[in-house]
């Protein structure tokens, strides 16, 4: 193959790859655009999930703590 054909194929491949990436990025649905109805319901669901994940046992006394000892 001649160098011109190889260069043309390489440039065409780069252009095709770039166009494919551009289409992929543009065609992705934007997760930040929510309708007000879904935003309110998903916000409540997120808050409930956060409270369950970070929630602690209110009956457990953690004020005194425990002494940390180095392990060496």
CHARMM internal coordinates of N, CA and C (Angstrom, degrees):
IC EDIT
DIST 1 N 1 CA 1.4460
DIST 1 CA 1 C 1.5232
ANGL 1 N 1 CA 1 C 109.20
DIST 1 C 2 N 1.2941
ANGL 1 CA 1 C 2 N 112.98
DIHE 1 N 1 CA 1 C 2 N 147.54
DIST 2 N 2 CA 1.4529
ANGL 1 C 2 N 2 CA 117.23
DIHE 1 CA 1 C 2 N 2 CA -179.75
DIST 2 CA 2 C 1.5336
ANGL 2 N 2 CA 2 C 109.79
DIHE 1 C 2 N 2 CA 2 C -82.25
DIST 2 C 3 N 1.3103
ANGL 2 CA 2 C 3 N 116.46
DIHE 2 N 2 CA 2 C 3 N 155.14
DIST 3 N 3 CA 1.4675
ANGL 2 C 3 N 3 CA 119.84
DIHE 2 CA 2 C 3 N 3 CA 179.64
DIST 3 CA 3 C 1.5290
ANGL 3 N 3 CA 3 C 112.89
DIHE 2 C 3 N 3 CA 3 C -61.01
DIST 3 C 4 N 1.3207
ANGL 3 CA 3 C 4 N 117.51
DIHE 3 N 3 CA 3 C 4 N -30.50
DIST 4 N 4 CA 1.4751
ANGL 3 C 4 N 4 CA 119.95
DIHE 3 CA 3 C 4 N 4 CA 179.28
DIST 4 CA 4 C 1.5274
ANGL 4 N 4 CA 4 C 111.15
DIHE 3 C 4 N 4 CA 4 C -64.22
DIST 4 C 5 N 1.3202
ANGL 4 CA 4 C 5 N 116.70
DIHE 4 N 4 CA 4 C 5 N -41.02
DIST 5 N 5 CA 1.4671
ANGL 4 C 5 N 5 CA 120.52
DIHE 4 CA 4 C 5 N 5 CA -179.45
DIST 5 CA 5 C 1.5278
ANGL 5 N 5 CA 5 C 110.10
DIHE 4 C 5 N 5 CA 5 C -68.06
DIST 5 C 6 N 1.3352
ANGL 5 CA 5 C 6 N 116.44
DIHE 5 N 5 CA 5 C 6 N -41.51
DIST 6 N 6 CA 1.4606
ANGL 5 C 6 N 6 CA 119.73
DIHE 5 CA 5 C 6 N 6 CA 178.66
DIST 6 CA 6 C 1.5256
ANGL 6 N 6 CA 6 C 111.32
DIHE 5 C 6 N 6 CA 6 C -62.84
DIST 6 C 7 N 1.3199
ANGL 6 CA 6 C 7 N 116.56
DIHE 6 N 6 CA 6 C 7 N -43.34
DIST 7 N 7 CA 1.4630
ANGL 6 C 7 N 7 CA 120.29
DIHE 6 CA 6 C 7 N 7 CA 178.95
DIST 7 CA 7 C 1.5237
ANGL 7 N 7 CA 7 C 110.01
DIHE 6 C 7 N 7 CA 7 C -65.33
DIST 7 C 8 N 1.3361
ANGL 7 CA 7 C 8 N 117.42
DIHE 7 N 7 CA 7 C 8 N -42.13
DIST 8 N 8 CA 1.4621
ANGL 7 C 8 N 8 CA 120.87
DIHE 7 CA 7 C 8 N 8 CA 179.20
DIST 8 CA 8 C 1.5277
ANGL 8 N 8 CA 8 C 110.62
DIHE 7 C 8 N 8 CA 8 C -63.35
DIST 8 C 9 N 1.3321
ANGL 8 CA 8 C 9 N 117.45
DIHE 8 N 8 CA 8 C 9 N -41.33
DIST 9 N 9 CA 1.4632
ANGL 8 C 9 N 9 CA 120.30
DIHE 8 CA 8 C 9 N 9 CA 177.89
DIST 9 CA 9 C 1.5249
ANGL 9 N 9 CA 9 C 111.52
DIHE 8 C 9 N 9 CA 9 C -65.76
DIST 9 C 10 N 1.3226
ANGL 9 CA 9 C 10 N 117.53
DIHE 9 N 9 CA 9 C 10 N -39.73
DIST 10 N 10 CA 1.4612
ANGL 9 C 10 N 10 CA 120.98
DIHE 9 CA 9 C 10 N 10 CA 178.65
DIST 10 CA 10 C 1.5274
ANGL 10 N 10 CA 10 C 110.68
DIHE 9 C 10 N 10 CA 10 C -64.85
DIST 10 C 11 N 1.3209
ANGL 10 CA 10 C 11 N 117.18
DIHE 10 N 10 CA 10 C 11 N -44.89
DIST 11 N 11 CA 1.4681
ANGL 10 C 11 N 11 CA 120.89
DIHE 10 CA 10 C 11 N 11 CA 179.06
DIST 11 CA 11 C 1.5290
ANGL 11 N 11 CA 11 C 110.07
DIHE 10 C 11 N 11 CA 11 C -64.29
DIST 11 C 12 N 1.3344
ANGL 11 CA 11 C 12 N 117.13
DIHE 11 N 11 CA 11 C 12 N -42.00
DIST 12 N 12 CA 1.4654
ANGL 11 C 12 N 12 CA 120.60
DIHE 11 CA 11 C 12 N 12 CA 178.90
DIST 12 CA 12 C 1.5315
ANGL 12 N 12 CA 12 C 110.50
DIHE 11 C 12 N 12 CA 12 C -63.80
DIST 12 C 13 N 1.3052
ANGL 12 CA 12 C 13 N 117.31
DIHE 12 N 12 CA 12 C 13 N -38.73
DIST 13 N 13 CA 1.4663
ANGL 12 C 13 N 13 CA 120.83
DIHE 12 CA 12 C 13 N 13 CA 178.07
DIST 13 CA 13 C 1.5135
ANGL 13 N 13 CA 13 C 112.00
DIHE 12 C 13 N 13 CA 13 C -65.74
DIST 13 C 14 N 1.3247
ANGL 13 CA 13 C 14 N 116.49
DIHE 13 N 13 CA 13 C 14 N -41.86
DIST 14 N 14 CA 1.4630
ANGL 13 C 14 N 14 CA 120.76
DIHE 13 CA 13 C 14 N 14 CA 178.56
DIST 14 CA 14 C 1.5223
ANGL 14 N 14 CA 14 C 110.50
DIHE 13 C 14 N 14 CA 14 C -65.26
DIST 14 C 15 N 1.3220
ANGL 14 CA 14 C 15 N 117.25
DIHE 14 N 14 CA 14 C 15 N -43.03
DIST 15 N 15 CA 1.4672
ANGL 14 C 15 N 15 CA 121.18
DIHE 14 CA 14 C 15 N 15 CA 178.69
DIST 15 CA 15 C 1.5272
ANGL 15 N 15 CA 15 C 110.30
DIHE 14 C 15 N 15 CA 15 C -64.29
DIST 15 C 16 N 1.3259
ANGL 15 CA 15 C 16 N 117.37
DIHE 15 N 15 CA 15 C 16 N -42.77
DIST 16 N 16 CA 1.4614
ANGL 15 C 16 N 16 CA 120.84
DIHE 15 CA 15 C 16 N 16 CA 179.35
DIST 16 CA 16 C 1.5249
ANGL 16 N 16 CA 16 C 111.04
DIHE 15 C 16 N 16 CA 16 C -64.64
DIST 16 C 17 N 1.3183
ANGL 16 CA 16 C 17 N 116.51
DIHE 16 N 16 CA 16 C 17 N -41.75
DIST 17 N 17 CA 1.4588
ANGL 16 C 17 N 17 CA 120.09
DIHE 16 CA 16 C 17 N 17 CA 177.99
DIST 17 CA 17 C 1.5269
ANGL 17 N 17 CA 17 C 110.99
DIHE 16 C 17 N 17 CA 17 C -63.29
DIST 17 C 18 N 1.3238
ANGL 17 CA 17 C 18 N 116.35
DIHE 17 N 17 CA 17 C 18 N -44.96
DIST 18 N 18 CA 1.4649
ANGL 17 C 18 N 18 CA 120.42
DIHE 17 CA 17 C 18 N 18 CA 178.33
DIST 18 CA 18 C 1.5260
ANGL 18 N 18 CA 18 C 112.18
DIHE 17 C 18 N 18 CA 18 C -62.19
DIST 18 C 19 N 1.3293
ANGL 18 CA 18 C 19 N 116.54
DIHE 18 N 18 CA 18 C 19 N -41.95
DIST 19 N 19 CA 1.4698
ANGL 18 C 19 N 19 CA 119.85
DIHE 18 CA 18 C 19 N 19 CA 178.27
DIST 19 CA 19 C 1.5235
ANGL 19 N 19 CA 19 C 110.71
DIHE 18 C 19 N 19 CA 19 C -65.28
DIST 19 C 20 N 1.3191
ANGL 19 CA 19 C 20 N 117.16
DIHE 19 N 19 CA 19 C 20 N -39.61
DIST 20 N 20 CA 1.4608
ANGL 19 C 20 N 20 CA 120.65
DIHE 19 CA 19 C 20 N 20 CA 177.63
DIST 20 CA 20 C 1.5137
ANGL 20 N 20 CA 20 C 112.02
DIHE 19 C 20 N 20 CA 20 C -63.83
DIST 20 C 21 N 1.3214
ANGL 20 CA 20 C 21 N 117.19
DIHE 20 N 20 CA 20 C 21 N -41.77
DIST 21 N 21 CA 1.4672
ANGL 20 C 21 N 21 CA 120.69
DIHE 20 CA 20 C 21 N 21 CA 177.56
DIST 21 CA 21 C 1.5235
ANGL 21 N 21 CA 21 C 110.99
DIHE 20 C 21 N 21 CA 21 C -65.40
DIST 21 C 22 N 1.3176
ANGL 21 CA 21 C 22 N 117.20
DIHE 21 N 21 CA 21 C 22 N -40.49
DIST 22 N 22 CA 1.4634
ANGL 21 C 22 N 22 CA 121.12
DIHE 21 CA 21 C 22 N 22 CA 178.97
DIST 22 CA 22 C 1.5243
ANGL 22 N 22 CA 22 C 110.56
DIHE 21 C 22 N 22 CA 22 C -63.17
DIST 22 C 23 N 1.3047
ANGL 22 CA 22 C 23 N 117.18
DIHE 22 N 22 CA 22 C 23 N -44.78
DIST 23 N 23 CA 1.4692
ANGL 22 C 23 N 23 CA 120.68
DIHE 22 CA 22 C 23 N 23 CA 178.80
DIST 23 CA 23 C 1.5206
ANGL 23 N 23 CA 23 C 110.22
DIHE 22 C 23 N 23 CA 23 C -64.52
DIST 23 C 24 N 1.3353
ANGL 23 CA 23 C 24 N 117.35
DIHE 23 N 23 CA 23 C 24 N -40.37
DIST 24 N 24 CA 1.4597
ANGL 23 C 24 N 24 CA 120.78
DIHE 23 CA 23 C 24 N 24 CA -179.79
DIST 24 CA 24 C 1.5243
ANGL 24 N 24 CA 24 C 111.06
DIHE 23 C 24 N 24 CA 24 C -63.69
DIST 24 C 25 N 1.3274
ANGL 24 CA 24 C 25 N 117.31
DIHE 24 N 24 CA 24 C 25 N -41.80
DIST 25 N 25 CA 1.4564
ANGL 24 C 25 N 25 CA 120.74
DIHE 24 CA 24 C 25 N 25 CA -179.74
DIST 25 CA 25 C 1.5228
ANGL 25 N 25 CA 25 C 111.08
DIHE 24 C 25 N 25 CA 25 C -69.57
DIST 25 C 26 N 1.3166
ANGL 25 CA 25 C 26 N 117.62
DIHE 25 N 25 CA 25 C 26 N -41.97
DIST 26 N 26 CA 1.4609
ANGL 25 C 26 N 26 CA 121.05
DIHE 25 CA 25 C 26 N 26 CA -177.97
DIST 26 CA 26 C 1.5218
ANGL 26 N 26 CA 26 C 110.89
DIHE 25 C 26 N 26 CA 26 C -71.81
DIST 26 C 27 N 1.3221
ANGL 26 CA 26 C 27 N 118.45
DIHE 26 N 26 CA 26 C 27 N -35.08
DIST 27 N 27 CA 1.4609
ANGL 26 C 27 N 27 CA 121.58
DIHE 26 CA 26 C 27 N 27 CA -175.32
DIST 27 CA 27 C 1.5194
ANGL 27 N 27 CA 27 C 112.56
DIHE 26 C 27 N 27 CA 27 C -79.08
DIST 27 C 28 N 1.3312
ANGL 27 CA 27 C 28 N 119.42
DIHE 27 N 27 CA 27 C 28 N -14.10
DIST 28 N 28 CA 1.4566
ANGL 27 C 28 N 28 CA 121.20
DIHE 27 CA 27 C 28 N 28 CA -179.91
DIST 28 CA 28 C 1.5196
ANGL 28 N 28 CA 28 C 109.50
DIHE 27 C 28 N 28 CA 28 C -66.63
DIST 28 C 29 N 1.3295
ANGL 28 CA 28 C 29 N 118.07
DIHE 28 N 28 CA 28 C 29 N 135.13
DIST 29 N 29 CA 1.4584
ANGL 28 C 29 N 29 CA 119.59
DIHE 28 CA 28 C 29 N 29 CA 176.70
DIST 29 CA 29 C 1.5236
ANGL 29 N 29 CA 29 C 109.82
DIHE 28 C 29 N 29 CA 29 C -68.65
DIST 29 C 30 N 1.2857
ANGL 29 CA 29 C 30 N 116.06
DIHE 29 N 29 CA 29 C 30 N 139.13
DIST 30 N 30 CA 1.4544
ANGL 29 C 30 N 30 CA 121.49
DIHE 29 CA 29 C 30 N 30 CA -178.23
DIST 30 CA 30 C 1.5206
ANGL 30 N 30 CA 30 C 108.88
DIHE 29 C 30 N 30 CA 30 C -81.77
DIST 30 C 31 N 1.3104
ANGL 30 CA 30 C 31 N 117.01
DIHE 30 N 30 CA 30 C 31 N 117.88
DIST 31 N 31 CA 1.4638
ANGL 30 C 31 N 31 CA 121.47
DIHE 30 CA 30 C 31 N 31 CA -176.53
DIST 31 CA 31 C 1.5241
ANGL 31 N 31 CA 31 C 112.04
DIHE 30 C 31 N 31 CA 31 C -73.12
DIST 31 C 32 N 1.3291
ANGL 31 CA 31 C 32 N 117.72
DIHE 31 N 31 CA 31 C 32 N -17.79
DIST 32 N 32 CA 1.4650
ANGL 31 C 32 N 32 CA 119.10
DIHE 31 CA 31 C 32 N 32 CA -177.81
DIST 32 CA 32 C 1.5159
ANGL 32 N 32 CA 32 C 112.39
DIHE 31 C 32 N 32 CA 32 C -83.58
DIST 32 C 33 N 1.3156
ANGL 32 CA 32 C 33 N 118.68
DIHE 32 N 32 CA 32 C 33 N -15.69
DIST 33 N 33 CA 1.4548
ANGL 32 C 33 N 33 CA 120.35
DIHE 32 CA 32 C 33 N 33 CA 179.68
DIST 33 CA 33 C 1.5104
ANGL 33 N 33 CA 33 C 108.96
DIHE 32 C 33 N 33 CA 33 C -90.46
DIST 33 C 34 N 1.3199
ANGL 33 CA 33 C 34 N 116.16
DIHE 33 N 33 CA 33 C 34 N 101.33
DIST 34 N 34 CA 1.4466
ANGL 33 C 34 N 34 CA 121.91
DIHE 33 CA 33 C 34 N 34 CA 178.80
DIST 34 CA 34 C 1.5147
ANGL 34 N 34 CA 34 C 108.63
DIHE 33 C 34 N 34 CA 34 C -120.59
DIST 34 C 35 N 1.2994
ANGL 34 CA 34 C 35 N 114.71
DIHE 34 N 34 CA 34 C 35 N 150.34
DIST 35 N 35 CA 1.4569
ANGL 34 C 35 N 35 CA 118.24
DIHE 34 CA 34 C 35 N 35 CA 174.58
DIST 35 CA 35 C 1.5236
ANGL 35 N 35 CA 35 C 108.19
DIHE 34 C 35 N 35 CA 35 C -74.30
DIST 35 C 36 N 1.3164
ANGL 35 CA 35 C 36 N 119.21
DIHE 35 N 35 CA 35 C 36 N 156.81
DIST 36 N 36 CA 1.4624
ANGL 35 C 36 N 36 CA 120.27
DIHE 35 CA 35 C 36 N 36 CA -178.39
DIST 36 CA 36 C 1.5284
ANGL 36 N 36 CA 36 C 113.22
DIHE 35 C 36 N 36 CA 36 C -58.50
DIST 36 C 37 N 1.3222
ANGL 36 CA 36 C 37 N 117.80
DIHE 36 N 36 CA 36 C 37 N -34.78
DIST 37 N 37 CA 1.4593
ANGL 36 C 37 N 37 CA 119.97
DIHE 36 CA 36 C 37 N 37 CA -179.27
DIST 37 CA 37 C 1.5232
ANGL 37 N 37 CA 37 C 111.04
DIHE 36 C 37 N 37 CA 37 C -67.36
DIST 37 C 38 N 1.3359
ANGL 37 CA 37 C 38 N 117.22
DIHE 37 N 37 CA 37 C 38 N -44.32
DIST 38 N 38 CA 1.4638
ANGL 37 C 38 N 38 CA 119.08
DIHE 37 CA 37 C 38 N 38 CA -179.82
DIST 38 CA 38 C 1.5174
ANGL 38 N 38 CA 38 C 111.00
DIHE 37 C 38 N 38 CA 38 C -74.63
DIST 38 C 39 N 1.3175
ANGL 38 CA 38 C 39 N 117.44
DIHE 38 N 38 CA 38 C 39 N -29.35
DIST 39 N 39 CA 1.4635
ANGL 38 C 39 N 39 CA 119.89
DIHE 38 CA 38 C 39 N 39 CA 179.12
DIST 39 CA 39 C 1.5181
ANGL 39 N 39 CA 39 C 110.34
DIHE 38 C 39 N 39 CA 39 C -65.94
DIST 39 C 40 N 1.3352
ANGL 39 CA 39 C 40 N 117.30
DIHE 39 N 39 CA 39 C 40 N -40.17
DIST 40 N 40 CA 1.4608
ANGL 39 C 40 N 40 CA 120.23
DIHE 39 CA 39 C 40 N 40 CA -179.31
DIST 40 CA 40 C 1.5225
ANGL 40 N 40 CA 40 C 110.41
DIHE 39 C 40 N 40 CA 40 C -68.67
DIST 40 C 41 N 1.3238
ANGL 40 CA 40 C 41 N 117.39
DIHE 40 N 40 CA 40 C 41 N -43.60
DIST 41 N 41 CA 1.4603
ANGL 40 C 41 N 41 CA 119.55
DIHE 40 CA 40 C 41 N 41 CA -178.04
DIST 41 CA 41 C 1.5211
ANGL 41 N 41 CA 41 C 110.93
DIHE 40 C 41 N 41 CA 41 C -70.18
DIST 41 C 42 N 1.3117
ANGL 41 CA 41 C 42 N 117.38
DIHE 41 N 41 CA 41 C 42 N -39.62
DIST 42 N 42 CA 1.4549
ANGL 41 C 42 N 42 CA 118.60
DIHE 41 CA 41 C 42 N 42 CA 179.86
DIST 42 CA 42 C 1.5230
ANGL 42 N 42 CA 42 C 110.58
DIHE 41 C 42 N 42 CA 42 C -71.97
DIST 42 C 43 N 1.3324
ANGL 42 CA 42 C 43 N 117.57
DIHE 42 N 42 CA 42 C 43 N -30.20
DIST 43 N 43 CA 1.4623
ANGL 42 C 43 N 43 CA 120.16
DIHE 42 CA 42 C 43 N 43 CA 176.35
DIST 43 CA 43 C 1.5192
ANGL 43 N 43 CA 43 C 111.06
DIHE 42 C 43 N 43 CA 43 C -65.68
DIST 43 C 44 N 1.3238
ANGL 43 CA 43 C 44 N 116.71
DIHE 43 N 43 CA 43 C 44 N -41.04
DIST 44 N 44 CA 1.4637
ANGL 43 C 44 N 44 CA 120.40
DIHE 43 CA 43 C 44 N 44 CA 177.55
DIST 44 CA 44 C 1.5249
ANGL 44 N 44 CA 44 C 110.29
DIHE 43 C 44 N 44 CA 44 C -66.35
DIST 44 C 45 N 1.3241
ANGL 44 CA 44 C 45 N 116.23
DIHE 44 N 44 CA 44 C 45 N -39.02
DIST 45 N 45 CA 1.4618
ANGL 44 C 45 N 45 CA 119.50
DIHE 44 CA 44 C 45 N 45 CA 178.66
DIST 45 CA 45 C 1.5241
ANGL 45 N 45 CA 45 C 110.70
DIHE 44 C 45 N 45 CA 45 C -66.61
DIST 45 C 46 N 1.3166
ANGL 45 CA 45 C 46 N 116.79
DIHE 45 N 45 CA 45 C 46 N -39.66
DIST 46 N 46 CA 1.4670
ANGL 45 C 46 N 46 CA 119.91
DIHE 45 CA 45 C 46 N 46 CA 177.92
DIST 46 CA 46 C 1.5229
ANGL 46 N 46 CA 46 C 110.86
DIHE 45 C 46 N 46 CA 46 C -64.18
DIST 46 C 47 N 1.3367
ANGL 46 CA 46 C 47 N 116.54
DIHE 46 N 46 CA 46 C 47 N -41.89
DIST 47 N 47 CA 1.4590
ANGL 46 C 47 N 47 CA 120.21
DIHE 46 CA 46 C 47 N 47 CA -179.47
DIST 47 CA 47 C 1.5286
ANGL 47 N 47 CA 47 C 110.29
DIHE 46 C 47 N 47 CA 47 C -64.33
DIST 47 C 48 N 1.3179
ANGL 47 CA 47 C 48 N 116.98
DIHE 47 N 47 CA 47 C 48 N -42.02
DIST 48 N 48 CA 1.4686
ANGL 47 C 48 N 48 CA 120.28
DIHE 47 CA 47 C 48 N 48 CA 178.51
DIST 48 CA 48 C 1.5230
ANGL 48 N 48 CA 48 C 110.45
DIHE 47 C 48 N 48 CA 48 C -62.98
DIST 48 C 49 N 1.3420
ANGL 48 CA 48 C 49 N 116.53
DIHE 48 N 48 CA 48 C 49 N -42.03
DIST 49 N 49 CA 1.4601
ANGL 48 C 49 N 49 CA 120.24
DIHE 48 CA 48 C 49 N 49 CA 178.64
DIST 49 CA 49 C 1.5303
ANGL 49 N 49 CA 49 C 110.92
DIHE 48 C 49 N 49 CA 49 C -62.80
DIST 49 C 50 N 1.3311
ANGL 49 CA 49 C 50 N 116.88
DIHE 49 N 49 CA 49 C 50 N -43.19
DIST 50 N 50 CA 1.4715
ANGL 49 C 50 N 50 CA 120.54
DIHE 49 CA 49 C 50 N 50 CA 178.01
DIST 50 CA 50 C 1.5151
ANGL 50 N 50 CA 50 C 111.07
DIHE 49 C 50 N 50 CA 50 C -60.94
DIST 50 C 51 N 1.3271
ANGL 50 CA 50 C 51 N 117.16
DIHE 50 N 50 CA 50 C 51 N -43.66
DIST 51 N 51 CA 1.4630
ANGL 50 C 51 N 51 CA 120.33
DIHE 50 CA 50 C 51 N 51 CA -178.75
DIST 51 CA 51 C 1.5238
ANGL 51 N 51 CA 51 C 111.45
DIHE 50 C 51 N 51 CA 51 C -64.71
DIST 51 C 52 N 1.3246
ANGL 51 CA 51 C 52 N 116.74
DIHE 51 N 51 CA 51 C 52 N -38.59
DIST 52 N 52 CA 1.4676
ANGL 51 C 52 N 52 CA 119.12
DIHE 51 CA 51 C 52 N 52 CA 178.04
DIST 52 CA 52 C 1.5237
ANGL 52 N 52 CA 52 C 110.83
DIHE 51 C 52 N 52 CA 52 C -69.97
DIST 52 C 53 N 1.3393
ANGL 52 CA 52 C 53 N 117.25
DIHE 52 N 52 CA 52 C 53 N -37.87
DIST 53 N 53 CA 1.4637
ANGL 52 C 53 N 53 CA 120.45
DIHE 52 CA 52 C 53 N 53 CA -176.59
DIST 53 CA 53 C 1.5228
ANGL 53 N 53 CA 53 C 111.40
DIHE 52 C 53 N 53 CA 53 C -72.38
DIST 53 C 54 N 1.3378
ANGL 53 CA 53 C 54 N 116.84
DIHE 53 N 53 CA 53 C 54 N -47.38
DIST 54 N 54 CA 1.4538
ANGL 53 C 54 N 54 CA 120.74
DIHE 53 CA 53 C 54 N 54 CA -175.68
DIST 54 CA 54 C 1.5212
ANGL 54 N 54 CA 54 C 113.18
DIHE 53 C 54 N 54 CA 54 C -93.27
DIST 54 C 55 N 1.3083
ANGL 54 CA 54 C 55 N 117.21
DIHE 54 N 54 CA 54 C 55 N -5.39
DIST 55 N 55 CA 1.4591
ANGL 54 C 55 N 55 CA 120.02
DIHE 54 CA 54 C 55 N 55 CA -178.49
DIST 55 CA 55 C 1.5147
ANGL 55 N 55 CA 55 C 111.21
DIHE 54 C 55 N 55 CA 55 C -64.31
DIST 55 C 56 N 1.3190
ANGL 55 CA 55 C 56 N 116.09
DIHE 55 N 55 CA 55 C 56 N 149.01
DIST 56 N 56 CA 1.4555
ANGL 55 C 56 N 56 CA 120.05
DIHE 55 CA 55 C 56 N 56 CA -179.86
DIST 56 CA 56 C 1.5159
ANGL 56 N 56 CA 56 C 109.21
DIHE 55 C 56 N 56 CA 56 C -123.53
DIST 56 C 57 N 1.2996
ANGL 56 CA 56 C 57 N 114.64
DIHE 56 N 56 CA 56 C 57 N 174.06
DIST 57 N 57 CA 1.4607
ANGL 56 C 57 N 57 CA 121.16
DIHE 56 CA 56 C 57 N 57 CA 179.27
DIST 57 CA 57 C 1.5263
ANGL 57 N 57 CA 57 C 107.77
DIHE 56 C 57 N 57 CA 57 C -79.87
DIST 57 C 58 N 1.3407
ANGL 57 CA 57 C 58 N 118.97
DIHE 57 N 57 CA 57 C 58 N 115.03
DIST 58 N 58 CA 1.4691
ANGL 57 C 58 N 58 CA 119.91
DIHE 57 CA 57 C 58 N 58 CA -177.90
DIST 58 CA 58 C 1.5234
ANGL 58 N 58 CA 58 C 112.61
DIHE 57 C 58 N 58 CA 58 C -69.66
DIST 58 C 59 N 1.3273
ANGL 58 CA 58 C 59 N 118.89
DIHE 58 N 58 CA 58 C 59 N -17.56
DIST 59 N 59 CA 1.4636
ANGL 58 C 59 N 59 CA 121.48
DIHE 58 CA 58 C 59 N 59 CA -178.90
DIST 59 CA 59 C 1.5273
ANGL 59 N 59 CA 59 C 112.59
DIHE 58 C 59 N 59 CA 59 C -85.72
DIST 59 C 60 N 1.3075
ANGL 59 CA 59 C 60 N 117.70
DIHE 59 N 59 CA 59 C 60 N -10.83
DIST 60 N 60 CA 1.4622
ANGL 59 C 60 N 60 CA 120.62
DIHE 59 CA 59 C 60 N 60 CA -177.29
DIST 60 CA 60 C 1.5282
ANGL 60 N 60 CA 60 C 109.90
DIHE 59 C 60 N 60 CA 60 C -87.37
DIST 60 C 61 N 1.3424
ANGL 60 CA 60 C 61 N 115.72
DIHE 60 N 60 CA 60 C 61 N 128.54
DIST 61 N 61 CA 1.4640
ANGL 60 C 61 N 61 CA 120.77
DIHE 60 CA 60 C 61 N 61 CA 179.46
DIST 61 CA 61 C 1.5299
ANGL 61 N 61 CA 61 C 108.46
DIHE 60 C 61 N 61 CA 61 C -88.16
DIST 61 C 62 N 1.3260
ANGL 61 CA 61 C 62 N 116.28
DIHE 61 N 61 CA 61 C 62 N 115.72
DIST 62 N 62 CA 1.4597
ANGL 61 C 62 N 62 CA 120.51
DIHE 61 CA 61 C 62 N 62 CA -178.84
DIST 62 CA 62 C 1.5261
ANGL 62 N 62 CA 62 C 111.71
DIHE 61 C 62 N 62 CA 62 C -117.71
DIST 62 C 63 N 1.3105
ANGL 62 CA 62 C 63 N 117.66
DIHE 62 N 62 CA 62 C 63 N 14.37
DIST 63 N 63 CA 1.4690
ANGL 62 C 63 N 63 CA 119.91
DIHE 62 CA 62 C 63 N 63 CA -176.03
DIST 63 CA 63 C 1.5192
ANGL 63 N 63 CA 63 C 112.19
DIHE 62 C 63 N 63 CA 63 C -73.34
DIST 63 C 64 N 1.3208
ANGL 63 CA 63 C 64 N 118.93
DIHE 63 N 63 CA 63 C 64 N -38.07
DIST 64 N 64 CA 1.4585
ANGL 63 C 64 N 64 CA 120.95
DIHE 63 CA 63 C 64 N 64 CA -176.96
DIST 64 CA 64 C 1.5138
ANGL 64 N 64 CA 64 C 112.09
DIHE 63 C 64 N 64 CA 64 C -74.88
DIST 64 C 65 N 1.2902
ANGL 64 CA 64 C 65 N 117.40
DIHE 64 N 64 CA 64 C 65 N -37.45
DIST 65 N 65 CA 1.4538
ANGL 64 C 65 N 65 CA 120.94
DIHE 64 CA 64 C 65 N 65 CA -179.85
DIST 65 CA 65 C 1.5058
ANGL 65 N 65 CA 65 C 112.68
DIHE 64 C 65 N 65 CA 65 C 74.88
DIST 65 C 66 N 1.3006
ANGL 65 CA 65 C 66 N 115.64
DIHE 65 N 65 CA 65 C 66 N -169.41
DIST 66 N 66 CA 1.4525
ANGL 65 C 66 N 66 CA 122.37
DIHE 65 CA 65 C 66 N 66 CA 179.86
DIST 66 CA 66 C 1.5128
ANGL 66 N 66 CA 66 C 107.88
DIHE 65 C 66 N 66 CA 66 C -135.95
DIST 66 C 67 N 1.3305
ANGL 66 CA 66 C 67 N 116.02
DIHE 66 N 66 CA 66 C 67 N 140.70
DIST 67 N 67 CA 1.4523
ANGL 66 C 67 N 67 CA 119.57
DIHE 66 CA 66 C 67 N 67 CA -180.00
DIST 67 CA 67 C 1.5329
ANGL 67 N 67 CA 67 C 110.32
DIHE 66 C 67 N 67 CA 67 C -66.11
DIST 67 C 68 N 1.3265
ANGL 67 CA 67 C 68 N 114.23
DIHE 67 N 67 CA 67 C 68 N 134.55
DIST 68 N 68 CA 1.4534
ANGL 67 C 68 N 68 CA 118.63
DIHE 67 CA 67 C 68 N 68 CA 178.91
DIST 68 CA 68 C 1.5248
ANGL 68 N 68 CA 68 C 108.72
DIHE 67 C 68 N 68 CA 68 C -93.01
DIST 68 C 69 N 1.3040
ANGL 68 CA 68 C 69 N 116.27
DIHE 68 N 68 CA 68 C 69 N 127.66
DIST 69 N 69 CA 1.4722
ANGL 68 C 69 N 69 CA 121.55
DIHE 68 CA 68 C 69 N 69 CA -178.96
DIST 69 CA 69 C 1.5133
ANGL 69 N 69 CA 69 C 108.90
DIHE 68 C 69 N 69 CA 69 C -113.33
DIST 69 C 70 N 1.3256
ANGL 69 CA 69 C 70 N 118.43
DIHE 69 N 69 CA 69 C 70 N 133.15
DIST 70 N 70 CA 1.4633
ANGL 69 C 70 N 70 CA 119.46
DIHE 69 CA 69 C 70 N 70 CA 175.57
DIST 70 CA 70 C 1.5205
ANGL 70 N 70 CA 70 C 109.58
DIHE 69 C 70 N 70 CA 70 C -68.99
DIST 70 C 71 N 1.3245
ANGL 70 CA 70 C 71 N 115.44
DIHE 70 N 70 CA 70 C 71 N 146.15
DIST 71 N 71 CA 1.4694
ANGL 70 C 71 N 71 CA 120.45
DIHE 70 CA 70 C 71 N 71 CA -179.73
DIST 71 CA 71 C 1.5281
ANGL 71 N 71 CA 71 C 109.77
DIHE 70 C 71 N 71 CA 71 C -107.61
DIST 71 C 72 N 1.3203
ANGL 71 CA 71 C 72 N 115.51
DIHE 71 N 71 CA 71 C 72 N 79.51
DIST 72 N 72 CA 1.4565
ANGL 71 C 72 N 72 CA 119.00
DIHE 71 CA 71 C 72 N 72 CA 174.00
DIST 72 CA 72 C 1.4794
ANGL 72 N 72 CA 72 C 111.15
DIHE 71 C 72 N 72 CA 72 C -141.21
END
COOR INIT
IC SEED 1 N 1 CA 1 C
IC BUILD
